[in-house]
């Protein structure tokens, strides 16, 4: 998916962590990221150890783990990090890993009509969403639970019913075309 010309396009996110080794292990082993670089950086607030990770060979890094998250800090200003995954089978396999992975909490399979997601908290409490897009657009916010014990056909039939019940429902292609038109026209609301 390409960004519109002459403006920013999202590239990566960095998060402060308490235990770099534990978080690196999780993002490599469970999420399938590759370490692309690592090292110390002197900053005005002191030295920070950084681990750069990516799942895209075109992107040097998509996630950066940075040392320095204070112990006892219970509030994380990052609402969530979201990752698009290849397909529903990949998402279901990830869900199976997550429910048995020590330190992972709040595992929630859900649909928004326009996506099927698994939400969870990583070993240090940052909320992660892994998702697939569906062929539909539906009004947001919307979140309904999904039972990954069902077949893929049953899951997608449920998701389509939820999407179609929305006040605003259309094929995703139509929604994308409308958003592109609005963005190119400079319509920001």
Secondary structure, DSSP 4 states (H G I P E B T S, - for coil): -PPPSSS-----EEEEES-HHHHHHHHHHTT--EEEEEEEEEETTEEEEEEEEES-TT-S-SEEEEE-PPTT----S---EEEE-S-HHHHHHHHHHHHHSTT-EEEEEEE-SSEEEEEEE-TTS-EEEEEEE-SEEE-SS--EE--TTS-HHHHHHHHHHHHHTSSSEEEHHHHHHHHHHHHHTT---
